Amino acid sequence: MASQYGQQSTGDLNNCRGIKIHTKLPGSEPDEPGPQVLTRWSKSAQDRPLKRTPYESDVVSRNVFLCADVIFITSCGTATFTKTGRNATIESLRNFELAFIDEFAVPGKKFNAAAFNATVNEGNAKFQQAIADEKFTARRPVLVDLKAQFDADAAHLRSKASRGKITPALGTEKKNDINKTYDHALGR
């Protein structure tokens, strides 16, 4: 059976093997290739898989990105270990300040000005040493702020303790404030 478009069919339309397409158009050159036969098993040019995947040509760039990923991941681990050392200093200052509150924010305890001043001086020395030892200038203002907070807490505690106005809530409130301040300084 022939159609007006130059196609021949064997009549079996359920089987793609039976369709033949003639590529020769009326009035075309005689040395063009002959008819193309499409079957269920043959694929047109657009359906054939590429001989090379696009990534095969970029083996070098793929390896470069792989190496960059490895370097990035290992540097994150290194930065974490270094950061932990600096955080240890801040944690040490936090523990000192919490112990300071535990020692002097006790209701009913007689205020000992000499011991209080000695502990405040020890705290000031610890803060000054931490500020001096900090290699990264961006972290120094954080330590300066923590020292200023320690000085404010010490002055407030001295005022309350010297007048005998220490309450259980004061110690708890100071500890909560200190923990919030240090958590913020550590980026938590």
C-alpha positions as CSV (number, residue, x, y, z in Angstrom):
1,M,0.0,0.0,0.0
2,A,1.5,3.4,-1.0
3,S,0.6,6.9,0.2
4,Q,1.0,10.2,-1.5
5,Y,3.9,11.0,0.8
6,G,6.1,8.2,-0.5
7,Q,5.6,5.8,2.3
8,Q,5.0,2.1,1.8
9,S,3.3,-0.1,4.3
10,T,3.0,-3.8,4.6
11,G,-0.4,-3.3,6.3
12,D,0.8,-4.5,9.7
13,L,0.7,-1.3,11.8
14,N,1.1,-3.1,15.1
15,N,4.7,-4.0,14.2
16,C,7.0,-1.0,13.5
17,R,9.2,-3.2,11.3
18,G,6.8,-2.9,8.5
19,I,7.1,0.8,7.9
20,K,9.6,2.1,5.4
21,I,10.3,5.8,4.9
22,H,11.7,7.0,1.6
23,T,13.9,10.0,2.0
24,K,14.0,10.8,-1.8
25,L,11.7,13.7,-2.5
26,P,10.4,14.4,-5.9
27,G,12.9,16.6,-7.8
28,S,15.8,15.8,-5.6
29,E,19.3,14.7,-6.7
30,P,19.5,11.0,-7.7
31,D,22.7,10.3,-5.6
32,E,21.1,10.9,-2.3
33,P,21.0,7.9,0.1
34,G,18.2,5.4,-0.3
35,P,15.3,4.8,2.1
36,Q,15.8,4.7,5.8
37,V,14.1,1.8,7.5
38,L,12.8,2.3,11.0
39,T,12.3,-0.7,13.2
40,R,11.4,-1.3,16.8
41,W,15.1,-2.1,17.5
42,S,16.7,0.7,15.5
43,K,16.9,4.2,17.1
44,S,16.8,7.5,15.3
45,A,19.9,9.7,15.7
46,Q,18.3,11.8,18.4
47,D,17.5,8.7,20.6
48,R,20.9,7.1,20.4
49,P,23.1,7.5,23.5
50,L,26.1,9.7,23.2
51,K,29.4,8.0,22.6
52,R,30.9,10.0,25.5
53,T,29.1,11.5,28.5
54,P,29.7,15.2,29.0
55,Y,31.7,14.5,32.2
56,E,34.2,12.2,30.5
57,S,35.7,15.2,28.7
58,D,36.0,17.1,32.0
59,V,38.0,14.5,34.0
60,V,40.5,17.1,35.0
61,S,37.9,19.5,36.3
62,R,36.1,16.7,38.1
63,N,39.3,15.7,39.9
64,V,40.0,19.3,40.8
65,F,36.6,19.7,42.3
66,L,37.0,16.4,44.2
67,C,40.4,17.6,45.6
68,A,38.9,21.0,46.5
69,D,36.1,19.2,48.4
70,V,38.6,17.0,50.3
71,I,40.6,20.1,51.2
72,F,37.5,22.0,52.4
73,I,36.3,19.1,54.5
74,T,39.7,18.5,56.2
75,S,40.1,22.3,56.8
76,C,36.8,22.4,58.6
77,G,38.0,19.7,60.9
78,T,41.2,21.6,61.6
79,A,39.3,24.8,62.2
80,T,37.1,23.1,64.7
81,F,40.1,21.8,66.7
82,T,41.7,25.2,66.7
83,K,38.4,26.9,67.7
84,T,38.0,24.4,70.5
85,G,41.2,25.7,72.1
86,R,40.0,29.3,72.0
87,N,36.6,28.2,73.4
88,A,38.4,26.5,76.2
89,T,39.7,29.9,77.4
90,I,36.1,31.3,77.4
91,E,34.8,28.3,79.2
92,S,37.5,28.7,81.8
93,L,36.5,32.3,82.3
94,R,32.8,31.2,82.6
95,N,33.7,28.6,85.2
96,F,35.7,31.1,87.2
97,E,32.8,33.6,87.2
98,L,30.2,31.0,88.2
99,A,32.5,29.9,91.1
100,F,32.8,33.5,92.0
101,I,29.0,33.8,92.2
102,D,28.7,30.6,94.2
103,E,31.3,31.8,96.7
104,F,29.9,35.3,97.3
105,A,26.2,35.2,96.5
106,V,25.3,33.2,99.5
107,P,22.4,34.5,101.6
108,G,23.2,35.0,105.3
109,K,27.0,34.7,104.8
110,K,29.0,37.6,106.3
111,F,30.7,39.7,103.6
112,N,34.5,39.3,103.6
113,A,35.8,42.4,101.7
114,A,39.4,41.2,101.6
115,A,38.5,37.8,100.1
116,F,36.1,39.4,97.7
117,N,38.7,41.9,96.5
118,A,41.3,39.2,96.1
119,T,39.0,37.1,94.0
120,V,38.0,40.1,91.8
121,N,41.7,40.9,91.3
122,E,42.3,37.3,90.3
123,G,39.4,37.5,87.8
124,N,40.7,40.7,86.4
125,A,44.1,39.1,85.9
126,K,42.6,36.1,84.1
127,F,40.6,38.3,81.8
128,Q,43.6,40.5,81.0
129,Q,45.7,37.4,80.3
130,A,43.0,36.0,78.0
131,I,42.8,39.3,76.1
132,A,46.6,39.5,75.8
133,D,46.9,35.9,74.6
134,E,44.2,36.2,72.0
135,K,45.8,36.1,68.5
136,F,42.7,37.1,66.6
137,T,41.9,40.7,67.0
138,A,38.2,40.1,66.1
139,R,37.8,38.1,69.3
140,R,39.4,40.6,71.6
141,P,36.3,42.8,71.8
142,V,34.3,39.8,72.9
143,L,36.7,39.1,75.8
144,V,36.7,42.8,76.7
145,D,32.9,42.7,76.9
146,L,33.0,39.6,79.1
147,K,35.5,41.4,81.4
148,A,33.2,44.4,81.6
149,Q,30.3,42.1,82.4
150,F,32.4,40.5,85.2
151,D,33.3,43.9,86.6
152,A,29.6,45.0,86.6
153,D,28.5,41.7,88.3
154,A,31.3,42.1,90.9
155,A,30.2,45.7,91.6
156,H,26.6,44.7,91.9
157,L,27.4,41.7,94.1
158,R,29.7,43.9,96.3
159,S,26.8,46.4,96.7
160,K,24.3,43.8,97.7
161,A,26.6,41.7,99.9
162,S,27.9,44.7,101.9
163,R,24.4,45.7,102.8
164,G,23.3,42.1,103.5
165,K,20.8,42.0,100.7
166,I,21.8,38.8,99.1
167,T,18.8,36.5,98.2
168,P,18.7,33.0,96.7
169,A,17.1,34.5,93.6
170,L,20.1,36.9,93.1
171,G,22.6,34.1,92.8
172,T,20.3,32.1,90.4
173,E,19.6,35.1,88.3
174,K,23.3,36.0,88.0
175,K,24.2,32.5,87.0
176,N,21.5,32.4,84.3
177,D,22.7,35.8,83.0
178,I,26.4,34.6,83.0
179,N,25.5,31.4,81.1
180,K,23.5,33.4,78.5
181,T,26.3,35.9,78.0
182,Y,28.9,33.2,77.6
183,D,26.7,31.1,75.3
184,H,26.3,34.2,73.1
185,A,30.0,34.8,73.1
186,L,30.6,31.2,72.0
187,G,28.0,31.6,69.3
188,R,25.6,29.0,70.7
